[in-house]
Each structure stands twice: as C-alpha cells, then as structure tokens.
Amino acid sequence: MEAIMNFIQATGFYQIATGDWKVLIMLLISFVLLYLAIVKKFEPLLLLPIAFGMLITNLPGAEMYHEMLFAGGHVNWEIFGGQPITAEFLAHLKELGVSDAVLGTVQVGQTISVGLIDVLYLGVKLGIYPCLIFIGVGASTDFGPLIANPKTLLLGAAAQVGIFMTFVGCKLSTLFTNAQAASIGIIGGADGPTAIFVTSKLAPELLGPIAVAAYSYMALVPVIQPPIMRLLTTAEERKIVMRPLREVSKREKIIFPIMVTVFVALLVPSAGPLIACLMLGNLFKESGVVDRLNKTAQNELMNIVTIFLGISVGATATATTFLSLQTITIMFMGVVAFGFGTAGGVLLAKLMNLFLKEKINPLIGSAGVSAVPMAARVSQVEGQKANPANFLLMHAMGPNVAGVIGSAIAAGVLMALFG
C-alpha cells in the first residue's frame, strides 16, 4: 500500500491537486500558443517549439528545467555540477533580488539533477543560439536593395525609434530596472534572436514573456502595421511609383558584409557577435565559393538551432515568473514598440521627400522594422491597394534588411549602457 501511495504522490496529477494552481493557467496559455502556431500559422517555426517548451516546463514532476540553476542572471556552475545548495548561496541569491517563489523551490543541502532543458538553455544563456541563427539569416538575405539605394539605411535606423520609446515608457512605469526596460524595448526591433540575445544578457528573468511577446507580435505585423501606415500617409503618397533599382555588382555584395562588420564592431563592440555572424552568413552566400556552407547555414544549421532555441526559451516561461503584472506590461509595451517603429520609418520617409527630387513612397519606411521579409511584403500589399501598378517589394527590402543591422546596433548600444 505504501508503494502505491508513493507512486500516486509522484504523479503530476497529485502535484497539481496539492500544489500551485497557476501551472494550469500556464498549460492553458501553451495550448493557445500551439493553436496560433498550428491553426493560424503565426510564426510557427518558432512559436510552436516555444509553446511546447512552455508546456513541458509547467508539467509538475517533469524536472526538465530548473530556474535555480540560472537564478541571479548567471549560470550557477556549482550546483549545475551537483554540489549541494548552501545557506550562503541562497542568501547571495536573495541579495541579487531573486524572488522568494524561486528560492522556495529548493532547500539547503538539496542537490539538483540537471534536466534536458537545463543543458539546452546554456546555448541561450551563453549567447550561442541567436548568433548561429544570425548566420542563417545572413545566408538567406540579399543586401542588394540596400546597396542600390543607400538612403533606405536611414529608414531602417528611424524604425529603431520604437526600441528607445518603449525603453522610456518602461522606465516611466517604474516596474522595471534599466536593464529590464532595455530588454523590453528591443522587442521594437521586430527581431526575435536579437531580443533573446539582449534579454539573456541583461534580464534573463524576463526571457519567457519577452520571447513570447516578440514572436507573437512579429507574426501580427500584417495586422499591426497597415492601420498605422494608412493613418500617417495620404492616398497620393501611397500611390507614388518608385524607379526600378540599379543592378548591384558581385564585387559590391562581397565588400559590403566585410565593411559593415569592421565598421559596426569598431563603433559598437558589444554588437560585434550578432553583426559578425549575420555578415559571415551573407558572405557565404555572396562569395559563391562555399556553396555547401551556404546551404547548411540556410537549412540544417538554421533548423536545428531554431528547435533548440524555441524549446529552451519557452521552458523559461514558468508560472512563478510569467504570471505577473510585469508580463502584462511587457505584452502591452510590445504593441507600443511595433507601433512606434512603424511610425518612425514612415515619418522619416515623408520628411526625406521634402528634400528629394525623386520621391520615396513612405510605405517602404514601415519595413524598417526587421521582420524580414514580412514587413516588406506588407509595404508591397498596401502599395498595390493604392496603385495596382505599384511594385514596392524590392524597394522595401532595403529598409527591411537595414532594420536587421539597425536592431543589432541598437542592441549593442543598450548592452554597452546597461550590461
């Protein structure tokens, strides 16, 4: 009879019945995200593994992810290696601001058996996965439209205003520290790997909600952007037809990633890892001499890292950290970030038109957020609604890829200021 009772008490059903009811809410949220990924096809490549990671981390008794191993924003290698938890260690974590809810999950003298997600999460915590994904992004990105029309670099930069406006908003809320506000602000760059990279460095305790917000709103770009674009432009501006872009030489495409890597790494050294990996992938593509590496970066590497990144990031969304006022605020500020980013690019394009002989269609400014190529497609769709003869896709790709570079630079600036 004792053996049967021990078995019953070890089941997840018993732990839910006698434990924290909040895990049921987290399981429900994971089901909703799975629905959005599978049925609605909202960024399924990342939202599906994130949702599944959220599901398994909130199943009582699964023991795949332990917040204590990463409490305080660091990898706690001592207990990672199986050392017993000491009173001094818990006191140190309390001084660092680790919540009582997390500290209450362990006891003095206890050892932690490392789970699968604990090992996978090291790739996030050490900044490996976002950089590897940037290699794949670079290998599938064509910087030709940006090189052909360098003015669009300014539109990509203007769209990053969403990052800094959101940072200010988070600080005014008084709910977040500088590092946390910077991590939330980077959502405005519409670049999931960059958001994860910055948050893992500055505010790892918010990684779950920030990742969910970043990828959820990236999937909603076709919903969020059009009303803002139409509000800030006139019908005549949306009808502007732009000349076809000049053809960019292979030499220019090879020199560009090398030049950008050197310049950005010297200007903002903390952005070096992201920019270097992005441009390395692009050099694989444009050089034409490493076709095998280019294909691997675009396919096998990208797919494997996406699986590991999604599951491990989703696993950080535990009930103790996700269900809070901070999370609700993060979800709200994510919309604000995207809104300001979209508006910044459109408004700068309108301002540039005051001085340019050859006018820019302001709709391409909205593509300055780095949701590649979704934001550029939104510009194309809105442009064709106003003028069926309008083909803005390649023009919009200029600010779109500039936004990728811009968000990485903005991330480097924030990490330099608050890291």
C-alpha positions as a LaTeX table, in Angstrom:
\begin{tabular}{lrrr}
\hline
Residue & $x$ (\AA) & $y$ (\AA) & $z$ (\AA) \\
\hline
Met1 & 0.00 & 0.00 & 0.00 \\
Glu2 & 2.89 & 2.34 & 0.82 \\
Ala3 & 4.42 & 1.73 & $-2.61$ \\
Ile4 & 1.10 & 2.61 & $-4.28$ \\
Met5 & 0.82 & 5.83 & $-2.27$ \\
Asn6 & 4.39 & 6.78 & $-3.19$ \\
Phe7 & 3.56 & 6.23 & $-6.86$ \\
Ile8 & 0.40 & 8.34 & $-6.60$ \\
Gln9 & 2.25 & 11.17 & $-4.84$ \\
Ala10 & 4.93 & 11.13 & $-7.55$ \\
Thr11 & 2.43 & 11.71 & $-10.34$ \\
Gly12 & 1.89 & 15.12 & $-11.86$ \\
Phe13 & $-1.86$ & 14.85 & $-11.22$ \\
Tyr14 & $-1.26$ & 14.64 & $-7.46$ \\
Gln15 & 1.21 & 17.55 & $-7.54$ \\
Ile16 & $-1.27$ & 19.75 & $-9.43$ \\
Ala17 & $-4.04$ & 18.87 & $-6.95$ \\
Thr18 & $-1.87$ & 19.68 & $-3.92$ \\
Gly19 & 0.41 & 22.31 & $-5.41$ \\
Asp20 & 0.30 & 25.60 & $-7.31$ \\
Trp21 & $-2.85$ & 26.06 & $-9.42$ \\
Lys22 & $-1.00$ & 28.61 & $-11.58$ \\
Val23 & 0.56 & 25.82 & $-13.63$ \\
Leu24 & $-2.91$ & 25.12 & $-15.05$ \\
Ile25 & $-3.04$ & 28.68 & $-16.41$ \\
Met26 & 0.40 & 28.24 & $-17.97$ \\
Leu27 & $-0.69$ & 24.98 & $-19.59$ \\
Leu28 & $-3.74$ & 26.76 & $-20.99$ \\
Ile29 & $-1.54$ & 29.56 & $-22.38$ \\
Ser30 & 0.71 & 26.98 & $-24.02$ \\
Phe31 & $-2.34$ & 25.38 & $-25.67$ \\
Val32 & $-3.41$ & 28.77 & $-27.02$ \\
Leu33 & 0.06 & 29.41 & $-28.47$ \\
Leu34 & 0.09 & 25.94 & $-30.03$ \\
Tyr35 & $-3.26$ & 26.75 & $-31.62$ \\
Leu36 & $-1.94$ & 30.05 & $-33.01$ \\
Ala37 & 1.15 & 28.32 & $-34.41$ \\
Ile38 & $-0.57$ & 25.28 & $-35.93$ \\
Val39 & $-4.00$ & 26.55 & $-36.95$ \\
Lys40 & $-3.40$ & 30.28 & $-37.52$ \\
Lys41 & 0.22 & 29.77 & $-38.69$ \\
Phe42 & 1.56 & 32.68 & $-36.59$ \\
Glu43 & 5.38 & 32.35 & $-36.87$ \\
Pro44 & 5.04 & 28.55 & $-36.49$ \\
Leu45 & 8.74 & 27.78 & $-36.89$ \\
Leu46 & 9.47 & 29.39 & $-33.55$ \\
Leu47 & 6.11 & 29.81 & $-31.85$ \\
Leu48 & 5.43 & 26.05 & $-31.95$ \\
Pro49 & 8.66 & 24.98 & $-30.17$ \\
Ile50 & 8.31 & 27.92 & $-27.74$ \\
Ala51 & 4.76 & 26.84 & $-26.88$ \\
Phe52 & 5.82 & 23.22 & $-26.46$ \\
Gly53 & 8.73 & 24.28 & $-24.25$ \\
Met54 & 6.25 & 26.24 & $-22.13$ \\
Leu55 & 4.06 & 23.13 & $-21.94$ \\
Ile56 & 6.73 & 20.71 & $-20.73$ \\
Thr57 & 8.32 & 23.10 & $-18.23$ \\
Asn58 & 4.97 & 23.56 & $-16.46$ \\
Leu59 & 4.18 & 19.85 & $-16.17$ \\
Pro60 & 4.76 & 19.10 & $-12.46$ \\
Gly61 & 7.36 & 16.43 & $-11.86$ \\
Ala62 & 8.92 & 16.55 & $-15.34$ \\
Glu63 & 12.05 & 18.23 & $-13.89$ \\
Met64 & 13.40 & 19.26 & $-17.30$ \\
Tyr65 & 14.20 & 22.85 & $-16.38$ \\
His66 & 15.35 & 24.28 & $-13.04$ \\
Glu67 & 15.24 & 28.06 & $-12.62$ \\
Met68 & 17.62 & 27.80 & $-9.67$ \\
Leu69 & 20.50 & 26.78 & $-11.96$ \\
Phe70 & 20.27 & 30.18 & $-13.65$ \\
Ala71 & 18.98 & 32.30 & $-10.75$ \\
Gly72 & 20.54 & 35.72 & $-10.34$ \\
Gly73 & 21.19 & 36.04 & $-14.06$ \\
His74 & 24.19 & 33.70 & $-14.07$ \\
Val75 & 24.89 & 30.04 & $-14.75$ \\
Asn76 & 25.37 & 28.69 & $-11.23$ \\
Trp77 & 28.03 & 26.18 & $-12.17$ \\
Glu78 & 28.49 & 24.92 & $-8.61$ \\
Ile79 & 25.01 & 23.44 & $-8.28$ \\
Phe80 & 25.00 & 22.69 & $-12.01$ \\
Gly81 & 27.81 & 20.28 & $-11.23$ \\
Gly82 & 25.82 & 18.55 & $-8.49$ \\
Gln83 & 27.10 & 20.41 & $-5.41$ \\
Pro84 & 24.61 & 20.70 & $-2.50$ \\
Ile85 & 22.86 & 24.06 & $-2.11$ \\
Thr86 & 24.22 & 26.04 & 0.84 \\
Ala87 & 22.59 & 28.67 & 3.03 \\
Glu88 & 25.26 & 31.15 & 1.92 \\
Phe89 & 24.37 & 30.53 & $-1.73$ \\
Leu90 & 20.65 & 31.17 & $-1.09$ \\
Ala91 & 21.48 & 34.32 & 0.87 \\
His92 & 23.62 & 35.56 & $-2.02$ \\
Leu93 & 20.78 & 34.97 & $-4.48$ \\
Lys94 & 18.37 & 36.86 & $-2.21$ \\
Glu95 & 20.77 & 39.83 & $-2.23$ \\
Leu96 & 20.72 & 39.71 & $-6.05$ \\
Gly97 & 16.92 & 40.09 & $-5.99$ \\
Val98 & 15.88 & 36.52 & $-6.82$ \\
Ser99 & 12.22 & 36.12 & $-5.88$ \\
Asp100 & 11.09 & 34.13 & $-2.85$ \\
Ala101 & 8.98 & 31.98 & $-5.20$ \\
Val102 & 12.13 & 30.74 & $-6.96$ \\
Leu103 & 14.14 & 30.40 & $-3.73$ \\
Gly104 & 11.29 & 28.41 & $-2.22$ \\
Thr105 & 11.69 & 25.66 & $-4.81$ \\
Val106 & 14.86 & 24.34 & $-3.11$ \\
Gln107 & 16.21 & 23.65 & 0.36 \\
Val108 & 19.63 & 23.83 & 1.98 \\
Gly109 & 21.56 & 20.62 & 1.34 \\
Gln110 & 19.50 & 19.71 & $-1.71$ \\
Thr111 & 21.19 & 18.74 & $-4.98$ \\
Ile112 & 19.65 & 19.34 & $-8.41$ \\
Ser113 & 19.63 & 16.70 & $-11.14$ \\
Val114 & 20.28 & 18.56 & $-14.38$ \\
Gly115 & 17.42 & 18.20 & $-16.89$ \\
Leu116 & 17.35 & 18.21 & $-20.69$ \\
Ile117 & 16.20 & 21.82 & $-20.99$ \\
Asp118 & 18.84 & 22.94 & $-18.49$ \\
Val119 & 21.52 & 21.75 & $-20.90$ \\
Leu120 & 19.82 & 23.20 & $-24.00$ \\
Tyr121 & 19.29 & 26.54 & $-22.25$ \\
Leu122 & 23.05 & 27.00 & $-21.93$ \\
Gly123 & 23.03 & 27.84 & $-25.65$ \\
Val124 & 20.70 & 30.76 & $-24.91$ \\
Lys125 & 22.41 & 31.89 & $-21.74$ \\
Leu126 & 25.86 & 31.88 & $-23.34$ \\
Gly127 & 24.58 & 33.72 & $-26.43$ \\
Ile128 & 25.25 & 30.84 & $-28.84$ \\
Tyr129 & 21.86 & 30.19 & $-30.46$ \\
Pro130 & 20.98 & 33.79 & $-31.50$ \\
Cys131 & 24.38 & 34.20 & $-33.16$ \\
Leu132 & 24.07 & 30.89 & $-35.03$ \\
Ile133 & 20.60 & 31.89 & $-36.22$ \\
Phe134 & 22.07 & 35.16 & $-37.50$ \\
Ile135 & 24.46 & 33.15 & $-39.68$ \\
Gly136 & 21.42 & 31.51 & $-41.27$ \\
Val137 & 19.63 & 34.85 & $-41.61$ \\
Gly138 & 22.66 & 36.37 & $-43.32$ \\
Ala139 & 22.95 & 33.43 & $-45.70$ \\
Ser140 & 19.36 & 33.96 & $-46.86$ \\
Thr141 & 19.47 & 37.79 & $-47.02$ \\
Asp142 & 20.08 & 39.88 & $-50.11$ \\
Phe143 & 21.60 & 43.26 & $-49.22$ \\
Gly144 & 21.42 & 44.33 & $-52.89$ \\
Pro145 & 18.39 & 46.65 & $-52.48$ \\
Leu146 & 20.11 & 48.43 & $-49.59$ \\
Ile147 & 23.36 & 48.82 & $-51.55$ \\
Ala148 & 21.45 & 50.05 & $-54.60$ \\
Asn149 & 19.60 & 52.70 & $-52.58$ \\
Pro150 & 21.71 & 53.62 & $-49.50$ \\
Lys151 & 19.13 & 56.23 & $-48.44$ \\
Thr152 & 16.96 & 53.39 & $-47.19$ \\
Leu153 & 19.54 & 52.76 & $-44.46$ \\
Leu154 & 18.15 & 55.88 & $-42.78$ \\
Leu155 & 14.65 & 54.41 & $-42.85$ \\
Gly156 & 15.91 & 51.26 & $-41.15$ \\
Ala157 & 17.57 & 53.42 & $-38.50$ \\
Ala158 & 14.44 & 55.53 & $-37.98$ \\
Ala159 & 12.34 & 52.44 & $-37.33$ \\
Gln160 & 14.50 & 51.69 & $-34.29$ \\
Val161 & 12.84 & 54.64 & $-32.54$ \\
Gly162 & 10.35 & 52.07 & $-31.28$ \\
Ile163 & 13.10 & 50.48 & $-29.20$ \\
Phe164 & 14.01 & 53.68 & $-27.39$ \\
Met165 & 10.45 & 54.98 & $-26.99$ \\
Thr166 & 9.49 & 51.67 & $-25.39$ \\
Phe167 & 12.51 & 51.89 & $-23.11$ \\
Val168 & 11.33 & 55.30 & $-21.93$ \\
Gly169 & 7.79 & 54.00 & $-21.43$ \\
Cys170 & 9.01 & 51.07 & $-19.34$ \\
Lys171 & 11.06 & 53.39 & $-17.15$ \\
Leu172 & 8.09 & 55.70 & $-16.64$ \\
Ser173 & 6.02 & 52.73 & $-15.47$ \\
Thr174 & 8.51 & 52.28 & $-12.56$ \\
Leu175 & 8.01 & 48.50 & $-12.85$ \\
Phe176 & 11.37 & 47.80 & $-14.47$ \\
Thr177 & 15.07 & 48.40 & $-13.98$ \\
Asn178 & 17.19 & 49.96 & $-16.73$ \\
Ala179 & 18.35 & 46.54 & $-17.90$ \\
Gln180 & 14.81 & 45.15 & $-17.96$ \\
Ala181 & 13.47 & 48.22 & $-19.79$ \\
Ala182 & 16.23 & 47.87 & $-22.40$ \\
Ser183 & 15.36 & 44.19 & $-22.92$ \\
Ile184 & 11.67 & 45.01 & $-23.40$ \\
Gly185 & 12.49 & 47.90 & $-25.73$ \\
Ile186 & 14.40 & 45.64 & $-28.12$ \\
Ile187 & 11.08 & 43.98 & $-28.99$ \\
Gly188 & 10.52 & 47.09 & $-31.13$ \\
Gly189 & 13.28 & 45.93 & $-33.46$ \\
Ala190 & 10.98 & 43.07 & $-34.55$ \\
Asp191 & 13.97 & 40.75 & $-34.43$ \\
Gly192 & 13.41 & 37.68 & $-32.25$ \\
Pro193 & 17.03 & 36.42 & $-32.00$ \\
Thr194 & 18.25 & 39.90 & $-31.08$ \\
Ala195 & 15.56 & 40.24 & $-28.41$ \\
Ile196 & 16.57 & 36.87 & $-26.95$ \\
Phe197 & 20.29 & 37.73 & $-27.12$ \\
Val198 & 19.85 & 41.05 & $-25.30$ \\
Thr199 & 17.43 & 39.66 & $-22.70$ \\
Ser200 & 19.66 & 36.68 & $-21.90$ \\
Lys201 & 22.44 & 39.15 & $-21.10$ \\
Leu202 & 20.51 & 41.93 & $-19.34$ \\
Ala203 & 17.30 & 40.47 & $-17.87$ \\
Pro204 & 17.21 & 36.64 & $-18.09$ \\
Glu205 & 14.33 & 36.54 & $-15.60$ \\
Leu206 & 12.11 & 38.12 & $-18.30$ \\
Leu207 & 13.23 & 35.90 & $-21.17$ \\
Gly208 & 9.99 & 33.89 & $-21.34$ \\
Pro209 & 7.48 & 36.76 & $-21.63$ \\
Ile210 & 9.77 & 38.85 & $-23.86$ \\
Ala211 & 10.32 & 35.97 & $-26.30$ \\
Val212 & 6.60 & 35.20 & $-26.45$ \\
Ala213 & 5.77 & 38.90 & $-26.97$ \\
Ala214 & 8.46 & 39.37 & $-29.64$ \\
Tyr215 & 7.45 & 36.40 & $-31.77$ \\
Ser216 & 3.71 & 36.83 & $-31.25$ \\
Tyr217 & 3.81 & 40.44 & $-32.43$ \\
Met218 & 6.18 & 39.61 & $-35.29$ \\
Ala219 & 3.51 & 37.23 & $-36.52$ \\
Leu220 & 0.95 & 40.06 & $-36.21$ \\
Val221 & 2.95 & 42.54 & $-38.31$ \\
Pro222 & 0.36 & 42.32 & $-41.17$ \\
Val223 & $-2.31$ & 43.27 & $-38.62$ \\
Ile224 & $-0.47$ & 45.93 & $-36.60$ \\
Gln225 & 1.26 & 47.88 & $-39.38$ \\
Pro226 & $-1.39$ & 48.68 & $-42.07$ \\
Pro227 & $-3.63$ & 50.92 & $-39.90$ \\
Ile228 & $-0.61$ & 52.95 & $-38.79$ \\
Met229 & 0.69 & 53.21 & $-42.37$ \\
Arg230 & $-2.67$ & 54.42 & $-43.67$ \\
Leu231 & $-3.10$ & 56.87 & $-40.78$ \\
Leu232 & 0.26 & 58.56 & $-41.41$ \\
Thr233 & 0.14 & 58.77 & $-45.23$ \\
Thr234 & $-2.17$ & 60.33 & $-47.78$ \\
Ala235 & $-3.70$ & 58.45 & $-50.70$ \\
Glu236 & $-1.41$ & 60.36 & $-53.09$ \\
Glu237 & 1.70 & 59.41 & $-51.12$ \\
Arg238 & 0.73 & 55.74 & $-51.16$ \\
Lys239 & 0.41 & 55.89 & $-54.96$ \\
Ile240 & 4.00 & 57.08 & $-55.51$ \\
Val241 & 5.75 & 54.78 & $-58.01$ \\
Met242 & 9.48 & 54.32 & $-57.50$ \\
Arg243 & 12.00 & 53.66 & $-60.27$ \\
Pro244 & 13.46 & 50.14 & $-60.58$ \\
Leu245 & 16.67 & 49.72 & $-58.59$ \\
Arg246 & 20.03 & 49.59 & $-60.33$ \\
Glu247 & 21.80 & 46.27 & $-60.63$ \\
Val248 & 24.36 & 45.72 & $-57.86$ \\
Ser249 & 27.66 & 44.10 & $-58.83$ \\
Lys250 & 29.00 & 40.96 & $-57.20$ \\
Arg251 & 32.06 & 42.90 & $-56.00$ \\
Glu252 & 29.84 & 45.34 & $-54.11$ \\
Lys253 & 27.92 & 42.49 & $-52.49$ \\
Ile254 & 31.16 & 40.84 & $-51.33$ \\
Ile255 & 32.73 & 44.03 & $-49.98$ \\
Phe256 & 29.56 & 45.13 & $-48.14$ \\
Pro257 & 29.47 & 42.45 & $-45.36$ \\
Ile258 & 33.20 & 42.81 & $-44.71$ \\
Met259 & 32.97 & 46.60 & $-44.50$ \\
Val260 & 29.88 & 46.56 & $-42.25$ \\
Thr261 & 31.46 & 44.01 & $-39.88$ \\
Val262 & 34.58 & 46.13 & $-39.40$ \\
Phe263 & 32.70 & 49.42 & $-39.03$ \\
Val264 & 29.99 & 48.22 & $-36.64$ \\
Ala265 & 32.36 & 46.12 & $-34.50$ \\
Leu266 & 34.60 & 49.16 & $-34.04$ \\
Leu267 & 31.68 & 51.53 & $-33.42$ \\
Val268 & 29.68 & 49.29 & $-31.06$ \\
Pro269 & 31.88 & 46.36 & $-29.96$ \\
Ser270 & 29.07 & 44.73 & $-27.96$ \\
Ala271 & 27.09 & 44.33 & $-31.21$ \\
Gly272 & 30.05 & 42.54 & $-32.77$ \\
Pro273 & 28.88 & 38.92 & $-32.26$ \\
Leu274 & 25.49 & 39.48 & $-33.90$ \\
Ile275 & 26.76 & 41.60 & $-36.79$ \\
Ala276 & 29.75 & 39.34 & $-37.43$ \\
Cys277 & 27.56 & 36.23 & $-37.64$ \\
Leu278 & 24.99 & 37.99 & $-39.84$ \\
Met279 & 27.65 & 39.17 & $-42.26$ \\
Leu280 & 29.53 & 35.86 & $-42.22$ \\
Gly281 & 26.35 & 34.12 & $-43.39$ \\
Asn282 & 25.88 & 36.76 & $-46.08$ \\
Leu283 & 29.49 & 36.33 & $-47.22$ \\
Phe284 & 28.84 & 32.59 & $-47.57$ \\
Lys285 & 26.01 & 33.49 & $-49.95$ \\
Glu286 & 27.61 & 36.26 & $-51.98$ \\
Ser287 & 31.14 & 34.89 & $-52.34$ \\
Gly288 & 29.90 & 31.92 & $-54.37$ \\
Val289 & 32.83 & 29.73 & $-53.28$ \\
Val290 & 31.30 & 27.93 & $-50.28$ \\
Asp291 & 28.00 & 26.68 & $-51.63$ \\
Arg292 & 27.89 & 23.75 & $-49.15$ \\
Leu293 & 28.36 & 26.07 & $-46.17$ \\
Asn294 & 25.74 & 28.45 & $-47.53$ \\
Lys295 & 23.16 & 25.69 & $-47.91$ \\
Thr296 & 23.97 & 24.30 & $-44.46$ \\
Ala297 & 23.62 & 27.73 & $-42.83$ \\
Gln298 & 20.26 & 28.33 & $-44.52$ \\
Asn299 & 18.82 & 24.88 & $-43.83$ \\
Glu300 & 20.33 & 22.31 & $-41.45$ \\
Leu301 & 22.03 & 24.76 & $-39.06$ \\
Met302 & 19.07 & 27.17 & $-39.00$ \\
Asn303 & 16.54 & 24.39 & $-38.42$ \\
Ile304 & 18.48 & 22.62 & $-35.64$ \\
Val305 & 19.23 & 25.82 & $-33.73$ \\
Thr306 & 15.63 & 27.02 & $-34.13$ \\
Ile307 & 14.38 & 23.83 & $-32.43$ \\
Phe308 & 16.82 & 24.15 & $-29.52$ \\
Leu309 & 16.25 & 27.90 & $-29.14$ \\
Gly310 & 12.46 & 27.67 & $-29.21$ \\
Ile311 & 12.13 & 24.83 & $-26.71$ \\
Ser312 & 14.65 & 26.25 & $-24.23$ \\
Val313 & 13.23 & 29.79 & $-24.38$ \\
Gly314 & 9.68 & 28.50 & $-23.94$ \\
Ala315 & 10.81 & 26.50 & $-20.93$ \\
Thr316 & 11.76 & 29.70 & $-19.09$ \\
Ala317 & 8.07 & 30.72 & $-19.04$ \\
Thr318 & 7.28 & 29.13 & $-15.70$ \\
Ala319 & 4.28 & 30.05 & $-13.59$ \\
Thr320 & 6.43 & 31.76 & $-10.95$ \\
Thr321 & 7.87 & 34.25 & $-13.43$ \\
Phe322 & 5.29 & 34.51 & $-16.22$ \\
Leu323 & 2.08 & 35.25 & $-14.33$ \\
Ser324 & 2.71 & 38.75 & $-13.07$ \\
Leu325 & 1.90 & 42.41 & $-13.68$ \\
Gln326 & 5.27 & 42.71 & $-15.38$ \\
Thr327 & 4.27 & 40.18 & $-18.03$ \\
Ile328 & 1.02 & 42.02 & $-18.81$ \\
Thr329 & 3.00 & 45.25 & $-19.12$ \\
Ile330 & 5.54 & 43.59 & $-21.42$ \\
Met331 & 2.78 & 42.35 & $-23.74$ \\
Phe332 & 1.31 & 45.87 & $-23.87$ \\
Met333 & 4.68 & 47.55 & $-24.45$ \\
Gly334 & 5.36 & 45.12 & $-27.29$ \\
Val335 & 2.48 & 46.65 & $-29.27$ \\
Val336 & 3.76 & 50.13 & $-28.43$ \\
Ala337 & 7.24 & 49.16 & $-29.65$ \\
Phe338 & 5.97 & 47.90 & $-33.01$ \\
Gly339 & 3.72 & 50.93 & $-33.42$ \\
Phe340 & 6.48 & 53.48 & $-32.84$ \\
Gly341 & 8.91 & 51.51 & $-35.01$ \\
Thr342 & 6.46 & 51.51 & $-37.91$ \\
Ala343 & 5.64 & 55.19 & $-37.45$ \\
Gly344 & 9.30 & 56.20 & $-37.22$ \\
Gly345 & 10.17 & 54.77 & $-40.64$ \\
Val346 & 7.08 & 56.19 & $-42.36$ \\
Leu347 & 7.53 & 59.67 & $-40.89$ \\
Leu348 & 11.21 & 59.86 & $-41.84$ \\
Ala349 & 10.35 & 58.88 & $-45.42$ \\
Lys350 & 7.82 & 61.74 & $-45.52$ \\
Leu351 & 10.46 & 64.12 & $-44.15$ \\
Met352 & 13.03 & 62.98 & $-46.73$ \\
Asn353 & 10.52 & 63.65 & $-49.51$ \\
Leu354 & 10.62 & 67.35 & $-48.63$ \\
Phe355 & 14.24 & 67.45 & $-49.87$ \\
Leu356 & 14.36 & 64.74 & $-52.54$ \\
Lys357 & 13.67 & 65.31 & $-56.25$ \\
Glu358 & 12.92 & 61.63 & $-56.74$ \\
Lys359 & 10.26 & 60.88 & $-54.15$ \\
Ile360 & 10.17 & 57.83 & $-51.90$ \\
Asn361 & 6.91 & 56.03 & $-51.28$ \\
Pro362 & 6.55 & 56.46 & $-47.47$ \\
Leu363 & 5.06 & 52.98 & $-47.18$ \\
Ile364 & 8.52 & 51.41 & $-47.51$ \\
Gly365 & 9.55 & 53.20 & $-44.30$ \\
Ser366 & 7.38 & 50.82 & $-42.29$ \\
Ala367 & 9.61 & 47.94 & $-43.44$ \\
Gly368 & 12.42 & 49.39 & $-41.33$ \\
Val369 & 11.40 & 47.02 & $-38.55$ \\
Ser370 & 13.46 & 43.91 & $-39.17$ \\
Ala371 & 10.70 & 41.34 & $-39.59$ \\
Val372 & 12.26 & 40.04 & $-42.81$ \\
Pro373 & 10.62 & 39.72 & $-45.32$ \\
Met374 & 7.14 & 40.04 & $-43.79$ \\
Ala375 & 7.32 & 43.81 & $-43.24$ \\
Ala376 & 8.46 & 44.35 & $-46.84$ \\
Arg377 & 5.51 & 42.30 & $-48.07$ \\
Val378 & 3.13 & 44.47 & $-46.05$ \\
Ser379 & 4.54 & 47.56 & $-47.81$ \\
Gln380 & 4.02 & 45.84 & $-51.16$ \\
Val381 & 0.41 & 44.90 & $-50.36$ \\
Glu382 & $-0.51$ & 48.38 & $-49.13$ \\
Gly383 & 1.18 & 49.99 & $-52.12$ \\
Gln384 & $-0.76$ & 47.84 & $-54.58$ \\
Lys385 & $-4.03$ & 48.61 & $-52.85$ \\
Ala386 & $-3.40$ & 52.31 & $-53.55$ \\
Asn387 & $-1.98$ & 51.76 & $-57.03$ \\
Pro388 & $-2.15$ & 48.35 & $-58.76$ \\
Ala389 & 0.88 & 49.34 & $-60.89$ \\
Asn390 & 3.00 & 49.84 & $-57.78$ \\
Phe391 & 5.72 & 47.29 & $-57.06$ \\
Leu392 & 7.41 & 48.21 & $-53.78$ \\
Leu393 & 8.73 & 44.84 & $-52.60$ \\
Met394 & 12.38 & 45.23 & $-53.64$ \\
His395 & 12.40 & 48.89 & $-52.57$ \\
Ala396 & 11.01 & 47.89 & $-49.17$ \\
Met397 & 13.68 & 45.19 & $-48.78$ \\
Gly398 & 16.25 & 48.00 & $-48.46$ \\
Pro399 & 14.95 & 49.40 & $-45.17$ \\
Asn400 & 13.92 & 45.88 & $-44.14$ \\
Val401 & 17.47 & 44.48 & $-44.16$ \\
Ala402 & 18.75 & 47.82 & $-42.84$ \\
Gly403 & 16.45 & 47.20 & $-39.88$ \\
Val404 & 18.26 & 43.93 & $-39.14$ \\
Ile405 & 21.55 & 45.81 & $-38.95$ \\
Gly406 & 19.93 & 48.67 & $-37.03$ \\
Ser407 & 18.37 & 46.42 & $-34.38$ \\
Ala408 & 21.72 & 44.69 & $-33.82$ \\
Ile409 & 23.45 & 48.05 & $-33.38$ \\
Ala410 & 20.69 & 49.25 & $-31.02$ \\
Ala411 & 21.12 & 46.02 & $-29.05$ \\
Gly412 & 24.85 & 46.68 & $-28.77$ \\
Val413 & 24.24 & 50.23 & $-27.55$ \\
Leu414 & 21.79 & 49.03 & $-24.86$ \\
Met415 & 24.15 & 46.28 & $-23.70$ \\
Ala416 & 27.03 & 48.77 & $-23.53$ \\
Leu417 & 24.92 & 51.17 & $-21.47$ \\
Phe418 & 23.26 & 48.73 & $-19.08$ \\
Gly419 & 25.23 & 45.47 & $-19.30$ \\
\hline
\end{tabular}
